Amino acid sequence: PLRSAAVGPLLSGSSGRSRRDAAAHPVPPRSPQALCSQPGRPKDYALPNASWSRDMLDLYDRFLAMTKEGLWKRIPSYNNVLDHIPGKALRGLPSRDTRLFLRSIEAEGVGFEYVMFLNSSEKRVVCLFQPGSYLEGHPGFAHGGSIATIIDSTIGSCAIFVAGRVMTANLSINYMSPVPLGSVVLVDSKVDKVEGRKVFLSCKVQSVDGGTLHAEATALFIQLDATKSQKQQASCQ
Ligand SMILES: CCCCCCCCCCCC(=O)SCCNC(=O)CCNC(=O)[C@H](O)C(C)(C)COP(=O)(O)OP(=O)(O)OC[C@H]1O[C@@H](n2cnc3c(N)ncnc32)[C@H](O)[C@@H]1OP(=O)(O)O
């Protein structure tokens, strides 16, 4: 169902375990190292926590296994966007009490629970997303704005890895099927083409079993022009 054979098997048969299996075999505790940030580093939120469902954990484990084969890489996630930028670029910038929008809800499980994986050779980023109860739109379902946010961020991460400092110029979404709160969906984005400073991308949001297409999107990101205003540049940091 998804574009790459590498991810396809993940979707067929979902996690490979039924909910009954999950009840019979509770999630084993993870090592403290897996749950804690390294000393001196900001907390990495793209790691399992107690709110992650069995589907989310199983999918995470499968992607983690693929990272060992070298094609995929887990992208760490911090609550301040400056922490995503390598140290050199940070030099001279004042620290700011800001938060990445996706990480603005502190409590586990009620906001955006997600982890992204990058496949550089395919110019592709896949996000495992479990929307929490504070993202509600229609009763029981994720708000369309929250879907747009996770799409923009997944596609945006993909564009950043290909083109560096970019901003969204256009994002077009078709919503096909509502996303139940607490479910897990795959947000699968890839670069379609690059023309000068323009990066064109597309994205699909699908259920874990691949049987439901929740949304499709296309986007245009523009690489920031270093010769243009410092104000614009600063606003993107
Ligand atoms: C690692 C994890 C980290 C974690 C980080 C997680 C990722 C977060 C990602 C979030 C991303 C966002 O939400 S960003 C926030 C939302 N976006 C914004 O606020 C952007 C507001 N807009 C702007 O600032 C500006 O319009 C820009 C930067 C997009 C473009 O301005 P510019 O640099 O002056 O570009 P300009 O010269 O006008 O245009 C360049 C070329 O692009 C075309 N172009 C420009 N805009 C458009 C457009 N909307 N639709 C079609 N085409 C367009 C022009 O025709 C031109 O084509 P040609 O003549 O060359 O052919």
Ligand as a Chemical Component Dictionary entry (heavy atoms), coordinates in Angstrom:
data_LIG
# 
_chem_comp.id                   LIG 
_chem_comp.type                 NON-POLYMER 
_chem_comp.pdbx_formal_charge   0 
_chem_comp.three_letter_code    LIG 
# 
loop_
_chem_comp_atom.comp_id 
_chem_comp_atom.atom_id 
_chem_comp_atom.alt_atom_id 
_chem_comp_atom.type_symbol 
_chem_comp_atom.charge 
_chem_comp_atom.model_Cartn_x 
_chem_comp_atom.model_Cartn_y 
_chem_comp_atom.model_Cartn_z 
_chem_comp_atom.pdbx_ordinal 
LIG C1  C1  C 0 14.350 18.099 11.647  1  
LIG C2  C2  C 0 13.122 18.418 12.363  2  
LIG C3  C3  C 0 13.015 19.810 12.812  3  
LIG C4  C4  C 0 11.704 20.113 13.375  4  
LIG C5  C5  C 0 10.991 21.093 12.562  5  
LIG C6  C6  C 0 9.680  20.550 12.069  6  
LIG C7  C7  C 0 9.310  21.108 10.741  7  
LIG C8  C8  C 0 8.330  22.217 10.868  8  
LIG C9  C9  C 0 7.897  22.661 9.522   9  
LIG C10 C10 C 0 6.886  23.750 9.666   10 
LIG C11 C11 C 0 6.881  24.569 8.429   11 
LIG C12 C12 C 0 5.981  25.752 8.580   12 
LIG O1  O1  O 0 4.930  25.658 9.076   13 
LIG S1  S1  S 0 6.534  27.230 7.990   14 
LIG C13 C13 C 0 5.304  28.363 8.500   15 
LIG C14 C14 C 0 4.243  28.629 7.433   16 
LIG N1  N1  N 0 4.812  29.298 6.290   17 
LIG C15 C15 C 0 5.086  30.588 6.273   18 
LIG O2  O2  O 0 4.813  31.341 7.220   19 
LIG C16 C16 C 0 5.746  31.131 5.039   20 
LIG C17 C17 C 0 5.297  32.541 4.665   21 
LIG N2  N2  N 0 5.808  32.880 3.347   22 
LIG C18 C18 C 0 7.066  33.338 3.178   23 
LIG O3  O3  O 0 7.792  33.652 4.153   24 
LIG C19 C19 C 0 7.572  33.505 1.796   25 
LIG O4  O4  O 0 6.486  33.652 0.908   26 
LIG C20 C20 C 0 8.413  32.293 1.345   27 
LIG C21 C21 C 0 9.659  32.132 2.225   28 
LIG C22 C22 C 0 7.628  30.969 1.356   29 
LIG C23 C23 C 0 8.864  32.535 -0.106  30 
LIG O5  O5  O 0 9.345  33.845 -0.198  31 
LIG P1  P1  P 0 10.618 34.184 -1.053  32 
LIG O6  O6  O 0 11.818 33.536 -0.495  33 
LIG O7  O7  O 0 10.642 35.689 -1.159  34 
LIG O8  O8  O 0 10.323 33.480 -2.418  35 
LIG P2  P2  P 0 9.969  34.137 -3.822  36 
LIG O9  O9  O 0 11.266 34.708 -4.349  37 
LIG O10 O10 O 0 8.796  35.000 -3.738  38 
LIG O11 O11 O 0 9.548  32.837 -4.653  39 
LIG C24 C24 C 0 10.480 31.832 -5.015  40 
LIG C25 C25 C 0 9.810  30.961 -6.033  41 
LIG O12 O12 O 0 8.736  30.252 -5.369  42 
LIG C26 C26 C 0 7.470  30.563 -5.986  43 
LIG N3  N3  N 0 6.467  30.650 -4.931  44 
LIG C27 C27 C 0 6.545  31.313 -3.763  45 
LIG N4  N4  N 0 5.443  31.130 -3.015  46 
LIG C28 C28 C 0 4.630  30.341 -3.756  47 
LIG C29 C29 C 0 3.335  29.791 -3.534  48 
LIG N5  N5  N 0 2.651  30.013 -2.386  49 
LIG N6  N6  N 0 2.805  28.986 -4.495  50 
LIG C30 C30 C 0 3.481  28.739 -5.657  51 
LIG N7  N7  N 0 4.728  29.228 -5.902  52 
LIG C31 C31 C 0 5.286  30.027 -4.977  53 
LIG C32 C32 C 0 7.707  31.882 -6.678  54 
LIG O13 O13 O 0 6.829  32.063 -7.765  55 
LIG C33 C33 C 0 9.148  31.718 -7.158  56 
LIG O14 O14 O 0 9.159  30.896 -8.293  57 
LIG P3  P3  P 0 10.179 31.116 -9.514  58 
LIG O15 O15 O 0 9.913  32.501 -10.014 59 
LIG O16 O16 O 0 11.553 30.960 -8.922  60 
LIG O17 O17 O 0 9.842  30.023 -10.480 61 
# 
loop_
_chem_comp_bond.comp_id 
_chem_comp_bond.atom_id_1 
_chem_comp_bond.atom_id_2 
_chem_comp_bond.value_order 
_chem_comp_bond.pdbx_ordinal 
LIG C1  C2  SING 1  
LIG C2  C3  SING 2  
LIG C3  C4  SING 3  
LIG C4  C5  SING 4  
LIG C5  C6  SING 5  
LIG C6  C7  SING 6  
LIG C7  C8  SING 7  
LIG C8  C9  SING 8  
LIG C9  C10 SING 9  
LIG C10 C11 SING 10 
LIG C11 C12 SING 11 
LIG C12 O1  DOUB 12 
LIG C12 S1  SING 13 
LIG S1  C13 SING 14 
LIG C13 C14 SING 15 
LIG C14 N1  SING 16 
LIG N1  C15 SING 17 
LIG C15 O2  DOUB 18 
LIG C15 C16 SING 19 
LIG C16 C17 SING 20 
LIG C17 N2  SING 21 
LIG N2  C18 SING 22 
LIG C18 O3  DOUB 23 
LIG C18 C19 SING 24 
LIG C19 O4  SING 25 
LIG C19 C20 SING 26 
LIG C20 C21 SING 27 
LIG C20 C22 SING 28 
LIG C20 C23 SING 29 
LIG C23 O5  SING 30 
LIG O5  P1  SING 31 
LIG P1  O6  DOUB 32 
LIG P1  O7  SING 33 
LIG P1  O8  SING 34 
LIG O8  P2  SING 35 
LIG P2  O9  DOUB 36 
LIG P2  O10 SING 37 
LIG P2  O11 SING 38 
LIG O11 C24 SING 39 
LIG C24 C25 SING 40 
LIG C25 O12 SING 41 
LIG C25 C33 SING 42 
LIG O12 C26 SING 43 
LIG C26 N3  SING 44 
LIG C26 C32 SING 45 
LIG N3  C27 SING 46 
LIG N3  C31 SING 47 
LIG C27 N4  DOUB 48 
LIG N4  C28 SING 49 
LIG C28 C29 SING 50 
LIG C28 C31 DOUB 51 
LIG C29 N5  SING 52 
LIG C29 N6  DOUB 53 
LIG N6  C30 SING 54 
LIG C30 N7  DOUB 55 
LIG N7  C31 SING 56 
LIG C32 O13 SING 57 
LIG C32 C33 SING 58 
LIG C33 O14 SING 59 
LIG O14 P3  SING 60 
LIG P3  O15 DOUB 61 
LIG P3  O16 SING 62 
LIG P3  O17 SING 63 
# 
